[in-house]
Amino acid sequence: MDADLQLARKGDRDAIARLVDQNYDAVYRFLARRVGAELAQDLAQETFLSAQKTIATFEGRSTLATWLFGIAHNHVRNSVRKRKAEPVDWIMNEPTENPESTLINRETLRKALKTLSEEHREVVLLHEIDGLTYEEAATVLGVPVGTVKSRLHHAFLALRRALLGAEAMA
């Protein structure tokens, strides 16, 4: 564990502030992909407040970022449940250099991802978009690594079926 993390676990506010500075952008992007930019700001604040309250319990079995993503993931789930809202359509909001050529591909991918269950869609986001390893995704979701691998496998099979079906209709 690095020095800032050790100090933060002992309640050092300056160390906590440095950890927030180091991790805020990644947590915000993680949240924005799931709930949109506006709500992501609020949930990032809630995530870091929760982290500050429980930092002493962080045991270092994962990276700090993975631990923070787990807290953020729980805030997303609670927020979506409270608001009965659908997660944001992050695909259409991703910047691109050539909007005309990618619009159809994005729309096709968006539709294919909507066919997935929430748990399959989330594992695709964690692994493929957020770049987490199987182990990190398992930590965030609170499931075994084998479950992440299985969900990802089934998600890709479903995506392949959905995309091939969309291709046949085009």
Secondary structure, 3 states (H helix, E strand, C coil): CCHHHHHHHCCCHHHHHHHHHHHHHHHHHHHHHHHCHHHHHHHHHHHHHHHHHHHHHCCCCCCHHHHHHHHHHHHHHHHHHHHCCCCCCHHHHCCCCCHHHHHHHHHHHHHHHHCCCHHHHHHHHHHHHCCCCHHHHHHHHCCCHHHHHHHHHHHHHHHHHHHHHHHHHC
